Amino acid sequence: MTLVTIIGRGHSGTRAISNTLAASGVYMGEPLNNSWDLVPPQGMYDACCVFAKYVDWRGGLEWNWDRLMTMPIPQEFLDLLHRYLHSVLESKAEYKGWKIPETTLCYPWISRLFPDAKYIFWIRNPRDCIIGGHVTDNLRRFDVPCPDSVCERERRAISWRYQYDLVKATPRPRQWIEVRFEDFVLKQEETLARLEEFLGIPLVRIPVKPEAIDRWKAENAVPTSDDYEKGLNYYDMFAPAMKEYGYEIPQVAPWTWDGKPIVHEEAKVQPYTLPDILRCQDGSIVTEAAQWPKRRQELLTLFQDQVYGIQPGAWPFDHMELLEEGEAFGGKAWRRQIRLFFTTQALPKIDVLVYRPKDALQPVPAFMGLNFYGNSIVAPDTAILLPDMWQRNNADYGCVNHQATERTRCINPETWSAEYLIDNGFALVTACYNDIDPDFDDGFQNGVQALYGACGRRPNSWGNIGSWAWGLSRMLDYVIWNEPQIDSHRVAGIGHSRLGKTALWAGATDERFAMAISIQSGCGGASLARHVMGETVDVITGPASYWFCSNYKKYAGQEEALPVDMHELIALMAPRPVYVSSASEDIWADPKGELLAAHHATPVYRLFGKEGLAEELLPPCNVSLGDHIGYHLHTGPHGVYRQDWEQFVAFAKRHFQ
């Protein structure tokens, strides 16, 4: 009696050999699915989880399985495996076996339990393996510890590499053959002859499809920066296996920005140590809420001195002008456009757009945030005035010669989802960030910084993020004094990208904001600086150095020397609720680093008897996590969509009740 099994990663073409074996009279168990896998698979899945309990992960792409090679195999595993394989093990067939890719995840114990079996190790070019999906793509589904990547392709690549290394670490059984899927397709007779000699039986010739080979060539042979964001078809972790099995290794240039190398794989993030969020500068540890103000002030001072700069105090309005008001969204909302002046001069000024539910019986909560390209981009409402300030040129948004045009009107209504907010009982207050401080390096001669004078700047003088956060506070002043229909105690500061950094900093410096929401704010915002992936301090303090104080540039490539990190920025919101959102294709903003920053802010919330974000593994897309610290990862690229607003509104309703 001969027992045969197939070892090989999911989506490696193993159905070709299991089909061949079944067609050649080898009993493969029952029932079988369309891939000739023995099903139902849950017993094998659960057995793999038992195996994973004993895997020693050492970080990155390093695992150790030494104890698994000699330890007693747990009875729980044996019971699950025998339950799964009962039809095969009880069969009296002369030739029998099974195939399911998950066998590879517990292969060392399989080889110990069946030392006399014939093992077919099925190999395929990993560039083809990771194009299609398989249940083993996410090793954590089977409780295998591994890097937690936002990128689906990288998760598949990590799974491939793990299984390759696991097979190589296992003592080779006595009866073992290695077969490349490509040879089975392109050299079928030669390959089947090898297999017939190994198995001792004739094999049926099944139809093969040459187009199944090198499918990766339909994608970019040499990855571009867009591929780095969406997922590659080659990772250098494949190189040892590709060299061993004769696959061509591409010459791929590293991802760089302005000549600086960028880490784009979670598996390559280097170990780091975060500052202790509860340890005061005198060495004492904060253990209760009453002690937090001392530590909070220390952190706020460090962020002011080393990251964003010191903001001056409030500057009262000189006067304001009502530009326009009227009904909006079919009479559901009231729109108001106001110009705020800080002196008797025409500049600086802030044009504020307010939408609020028209017939609300009591003051309503509000989202307040800055926009790119002017208020006219916020909603499909032709009554919104076009901005008259400097705008960054962008043909897609109709900005030409640094001015908005009629084409600038509401390119994407989902970005602000203004009518959706009205329907859910929220007001929206917004202004263009360029009104407050134009987004270019002007030596701080324009915008609100000119009120205070740009001469005599110091290493800790405020940058543009400080200016924009100051502007949000002035907008909140306006609401408090002039919008009684808005509940100023329930205002959430919100922003996307650099304006997400702004929303967090505004929430930290102005505790009147009841909530802060950061959308894909990345480096210098919600993402841990020490989790060096995507945009870095070195990169962001190049062309965008004017966003920060000049001290921040000292930490370019020296993130470990930074006396704070962004979990502490998020914690400055405590005990007020805060929300962080990421995008699945926005590696540049480092979604994993954003999640970890939110998670590591949680100890401060617990001082107040509130739960923050317990989870430290990325959730499925579009699923919200957390309590007083919220997090979700939307499907798609850098941007704001209705799916995001649905999460923000639900979070705000829960906390603003």
N, C-alpha and C positions, 0 to 999 in steps of 0.2 A: 504494500500500500504506500503510495507516494503522496505527500502533502506539498502543495505549491502555494506560495503567496507572492504578492507583488508589492514592492516598496517603491514609493515615488510620490512626490508632492502633487497635491491637487492641481488640475489643469495642466498636467504634463503629458497628456495623451495616453494615460494608462488604460483607458477603455479599449484601445486598440489591442492590447495584449489580453485583457480579460475576455473580450469578444472572441479573439482567436482561440483561447483555451476552451471557452464554453462550446464553440463550434467544433472543436476537435475532440469533444467527448470528456473533457475534464469537468467533474461535478463542482460547480462554484457556489453551492449552497442555494437556499431558496427562502423567500422570494428575491429576485434580482430586479433592479431598476433599469432604466434605459442605458445606463453607463456600465451595466453588468457589475454594479456594486451590490454586495449583500446587504439587504435592508430588512427591518428598520435599523437605522444606525445608532440609536440613542445609547445602547449598551456600550458600543465602542467609544462614543463621545465621552460618556461618563468614565470609562476606563482611562482614557487619555487625561482626564482631569485628576484622577487619582495619581497617575504617573507624575503629573506636573507638580504635585505637592513637594516632590523631592528634588526638583531641578534647582540648582544653585546659579542664580543670575548674578554676574559680577559687573553689570553695567554695560551700556553700549551693545556691542555684538559679541559679548563674551559670556558663555555659559559653561558650567562644569557639571558633568553627569557621573563622576567617578563612583559615588556611593550607589547609584542606580545599577551599576554593573555587578555589584556583589551582595547588596543588601537582600534580605528575604523579601520576596514579592508579596505584597499585602493580600490577604484573603479577599478583601473587597474587590481588588483588581481581578483576581482569578474568577470570582463569581460573575462579575460583569462580562468578562471576556468569554467565559464558557456559555453564558446566556446568549451572547451575540452569535457565537460560532456553533451553537448546538447542532444545527442542521448539517454542518460540515463535519464536525467531530463525530457525530453519530452515524454518518453515512458509511456504507460498506463498499463504496466505489473504489476501484483500484487506484484511480487518479482523482484527487480532489484538492480543493483549495478555496481561496477567497481573494477578493480585491475590494479594498476601500482605502482611499488615500490617507485617512486618519491613522491607519496602521503604522505609518511612518512616525507619528508623534509618540508612539510608545514602543518603537522598534527594539530597543535594548532588551525589554522584558519579553517581547515576542520571540526574539532569537534565543533567549535562555529557556523559554518554555517549549520551543519546538526546534531543538538543535539539529534534527535530522531533516528538516523541511528543505525544499529547494526554493531559494530566494532569487527573484528576478528584480534587480534594481533598475528602475525605469527612469531615464534621464531625458530632459528636453532643454533646449536653449532657454535660460531663465528670462531672456527678453521676450520670448513668446509666452512663457508661463504666467507672467504677471499682467498680460493684457486682459485676460479674462478673469472673472471672479470665481471664488470658491469659498466654501465655508471655513477652510483653514487659513484664509487670508489674514484673519485677525486671531493671532495666537492667544490673546486674552480670552477669547471665546472658550478656550480649553484650559484656562487658568495658567497658561505659560507666561512667566514674567518676561517682559521685553520692553523695548522703547515704545512709547505711546505716541504715535505719529498722527497728525491730522490728515496726512496725504494717503489716500487709499493705495496708490501704487507703492509707496514706501512700505506700508504695512505688508503688502504682498511680498515685497522684496525681503523684508526682515523674516517673514515666515519661510521663504525659500531658503535663505541663508541658514536659519536655525535648523531646518530639517536636513540640509546638506551636512552641516557640522555634526549633527546628532548621529547621522549614519556613519560618518567618518570616524567618530569617537567610539563606535561600538565594535567590539571584536568581530571579525568577519566569520560568518558561519562556514561550515565545511563545504556546503554546496551553494555556490553564489555565482551569478552572472550579471554583468552590467550591459545594458542595451540602450543605445540612443534612439529616441523616437524618430529622429531624422533618418537614421539608417533603416529603421523598420519601413519607412515610407519610400525612401529613394533607393534602397538596396534590399528590397524585401526578400528575395531569394537567398541572398548571402546571409542575411540576418536570421531568417527562419531556419536555415541549415544549422547555424550555431545553436539556436534554441532547441531544435530537434535533437541534436547531439546531447545537449545538457539535460533535457527532460526524458529522453528515451522514447518519445512517441512522435508519430507524424502529425504535422500541424496543417490546418486548413488555411488557404490563402484568402484572406478577406479583402474586399476592395479598399484601396487607400487613395487619399486625396493629396496630391503634391502641393496644392495651395495651402495646406495646413502647416507647411514649413515656412519659417521666416516671415511670419505675419507682421512682425515688428517693422518690417521695411515699409509697410504702408504708412507708418508714422515717420517722424523726423529721424533720420539715421544719426544725425548729430543734434543733440538737444539744444533748444534755444531757451532764453530766459522764461518764455511763456510755459515751456515744458517743465521747467523747474517749479513753477507755481502749480501746475495742474497734475504733475506726476510724470516721471520719466519712464522710458522703456529700458534704461540701463542705469545700474548703480555700480560703483566700483567694488562694492561688497561681493559682486558676482565674479570678480576677476579670477580668484583661485580655481573655482569650479570650471569656468569657461576655458581657462588654460589647460586644466587637467583633461577635459573632454573634447578639446580641439575646436572650440567655438572662437570665432574672431572677436577680439576685444577691441572695441572702438576707442579712438583717441578723443576723449571728451575734454574740452576746455572747462576749467572750474568756473562756477558762477561768480562773477565779480561785479562790483559797482565802483566806477571811477578808478579801476585798477585794484580795488581792495577785495580780497576773497570773502565770499559770503557762504556761511553754513546754511544749507537748505535741507539737510536730513537730520531728523531727530536722533538717529543713531550716532551722529557725529558731535552732538552737543557735549562739551566737556563737563566733568564734575565741578561743582561749585558749592560754596557755603554762604547762606544768606545771613545778613545781620539779624541778631535776635530782636524781634519786634518788641519784646517786653522788658528788655534789659536797658535800664537808664544809663546815662553816661557816667554816673558815679558807681556803677556796678550793681545797684539794687535792682530787684526784680518786681515788676508790677504784678500784683496778685489780686487786686480788686478794683472795681470801677472808680472808686474815689481817688486812686493813685494815678489814673490814666491822664488827667490834664497835664501833669508834670512831664510825662513821657511824650504826650502829644505835642507840647510846645517845643520840646527838644527836636522832634522829628520835623515839625513845621519850619523851625529855624534852619535845620540842615538842608531841607529842600529849597528854602529861599536862598541860602548862601551858596549852595553847590549845584543846583539844577536850574531853577526857573528865575532866580533873582528876586530881590526885595521890591514888592509893590508899594508905591506910596498910598496914602490914605485916600478916602473918598473925595471926589471933587463935585460939589453941588452943581446942579443945572443952573445956568443963567436964565434960560427961558426955553419954552418948547412951542412947537407950532403943529396944529392939527392940519395935516395935509389932505386927508380924505377919510370919509367913513360911509358905511352903508351895509345893506344886507348882502349876504353871500351864500353860496351853496343852496340855491332855491329857497332862501328865506330861513334856513336852519341856523345860520350863523350871523354874527355882527362883525364886520371888518373895520378896523381902525388903523390908520397910518399916521404916525407921529414923528416929528423930527426933534431930536433933543440937542440943544446947544449948551456948550460949557462956558462960553464967553460971549461977548457982544459981536464977535467975528463970525463969519460964515462957516469956518472950520476951526477945530474939528466938530463934527456932528455925527449923530447916529440916527438913521432912519429905522424906526421900529414898526413892524407889522404885527398886529394882534388879531387873531380870530378867537371868538368865544361863542358858546351856544347862546342863541338869542333869547330863548324863553326859559332859561334856567331859573328856578325859584330860589336858589341860594348860591353863594359864591362857589365857583368850580375850581378844581385843581388844574394845573397847567404844566405843560412841557415848555421849557425855555432853552433855546439853542441858537447858535450862530450858523449861518449858511454860507456856502460858496456862491459867488457870481450874482448875488443880489436877491432881494425879496421876490422879484418877479419869477424866480425859478421855483418858488415854493408850491404854488397851486395853479390850476388852470383857470385863472381869474384875471380877466383883462383889465380890471380896475386897479390891479396892483401897479404901482408906479415903477418904471424902469430905474435902475440905479444910475447915479451920475458920477460915482467915484471910480477910481482906478480898479480894473479887474485884470486878472491873469489871462493872457490870450489863450483861447481855446476854441478852435473852429467848431468842434462838436457841440459846444454850448453857445455858439453865436457871439463870442467875445472877440472883437477885432479892434486893433489899435488900442488895446487896454480899455475898451468901453463895451458895455452890454448893448445888445440890439434887440429888436423884436423877436429874433430867433432864440433869445435867451429865455423866453417865457416857458416855464414848466416843462423841461425836457422829459422828466420822469416824475409823475405825480406820486409814485410810491415812496420816493425819498423822504418826503415829509408827511404824506398821507393825512393831509390837513382835514379833509372832510371826514375821514375815518375817526379822527380824534374828536371832532365835533359830535359825531354819532355816538361816541362812547362817553360823552359828558366832560371832555377836557378842552381847555383853551390851549392855543399855541401862540407863543411870543417869540419872534425871531428878528434878527437883523443880520446884515452882511458883515462878516469879519473885517473886510477891507475898509469899512467905515471907521472902525476903531483903530486899526493899525494896518496899513497896506502890507500885503504879504510879499515883500521883497526887501533886500538889504539896502535901506535908504539912510543908514547911519542914524536911525531913530529921529529923523527930522520932521516926519509927518505923523498924522494921527494923534492919538491922545498923549503919547510920550512927549510931544512938543509942549503940552501944557506945563510940564514939569522941567523942561529943558534937557537937552541931550548932551550938554557939555559936562566934562568932568566925570565921565562914566567910570565905574569901578568893576572889578571882576565879578561882583555879585549884583550888578545893576540888572534890572528886569529886562527880559527879552519879549518877543511878540506874544508868546503864550501868556506871559504875565499881563500884557496889555489886553489881550482878548478876554482873559478871566476877569480883569478889572471892568471891562465893558459889560460882561454879563451881570456883574454886581450892580452897575449903574442901571441896567435894564430892570433888575429886580427892584431898585429904588423907585423907578417909575411905576411899576406895578403896585407897589405898596402904597404910594401916594395918590395914584390916579386911576386905578382900575379896581373899584370896590366889588365888581362882579367876579373878580378872580380872587381865590383864597391864597393870599401870599404866604400862608404857612404850609401850603401844599404845592410847592413849585419844584419840579425836577429839572435840574440842569442836564442837558443832553448835547452830545456832539459826536461827529464822525471824523476818524483819522486824526489830523493835527487838532481838530476842534473837539475830539474826544479827549485828548490830553488836556485841552482847555477846560472841558467840563469837570474833569477830576480835580484840576487845580483850583477852579472856582469853588467847588464844593469843599475843598480843604481849607481855603482861605476865608470863605464866607459861610459861616454855619447857619445862615438864614435859609440856604438851599436845603430843602427837606430830603432830597435824593439826588444822586448823580448817576448818569448813564453814559458809559464809554462804549463807543462802537468802533472796533478795529483800530484802537489808538496806538497799539504797537510800542516801538521803542520810544522812551521818553514819556510814555503814557501808562497803559495798564500792563505792559509786558515786562517781565523781570529783565533787568539789564544783564544780570549774570547768566541768564539762560540765553547764551549767545547763539542766536539763530535768526536768519532774515536780516532786517535792518539792525544796525548796531550803533553804539555811541560814536564810534569812529566815523561811520557813514553819516549819521544825522547831524553831527557837528561840523560837517563840511559845508555844502551849499546852504543848509538850513541852520547854521550856527546862531543866527540872529533870533531864532525862536527861544533860545535859552540864555542864561547868563554865561559869560565867557569862562567861568570856573568849570562848567560842565565839560568843556573840551579836554580838561586834564585827564579825564577818565576814558579817553579814546583808546581802546585796546587794553585798558587797565580797569575793567569793571569791578574786579575784586577790591580795588582801593576805594571805590565809591562808598561813602559812609552810610548811605541809605540804599534801599531798593524799592521797587514799585509795589510790593505787598504793603509797605509802610505808607505809601501814598494812598492806596485804597483804604487802609485802616484809619486814615485821618478823617474819613467820613463817619466813623463809628460814634454813637450807635445808630446813626441814620442809615437807611437802606441804600445800597449801591448795586449797580448792575453792570456787568461786563459782557460784551458780545464779540464774537469772532466770525471769520468766514473760512469755509473749508478750503478755498483756493488761495487764500491770502497768507501764504507762507511769509511774505515780507513783514507782516505785522505780528508774526509768531503766535498763533493761537494757543499753542501749548504753554508758552510763557505767560500769556494772559490768564489762562485757567489757573496756573500755579500761583500767580500773584494773588488772585482772588482767594484761592484756597488758603494761602499762608497768611492772609489778613484775618482769618477766622478767630485766632486766639483772642484778639482784642474784642470782638463781638461777644465772645463767651464771658468776658468780664462783666458784661451788662445782662447776662442771662439770655442772650440771643444766639441763635445758631447762624453761622455765616454760610460757608460752602464747604461741606465735609468732603466732597468728591475731589480726587486729584487725577482722575482718568477722564479723557475726553469723552463726552457723551455722543450718542448718535446725533446726526444733524437735525436741527430744528426741535430739539428736546431741551426744555429749560430745567436747570438744576438750581439748588440752593434755597436759602431762606432769606435772611437779611442781606446776604450777598448772592445775587443771581448771576447765572451764566448760561449762554447758549451759543451754539455754533451753527450759523446758517449755511445752507447749501449754496455754493457759488463763490464769486469773486468779491473783491473789495467793493463795498457798496451798501446801501440801506434799502430794504425792501419791505413790503407789507408784512411778510412773515416775521420780520424783526419787530415792527410796531405792534403786532399782535402779542408778542412776548412782553414788550415794554408796558403796554396798556394793562395786561393782566397783572404784572408785577406791581405797577402803580396802584391799581384798584385794591390789590391785597393789602398794601401798606398805607394807603391813604383813606381807608374806610373810617 
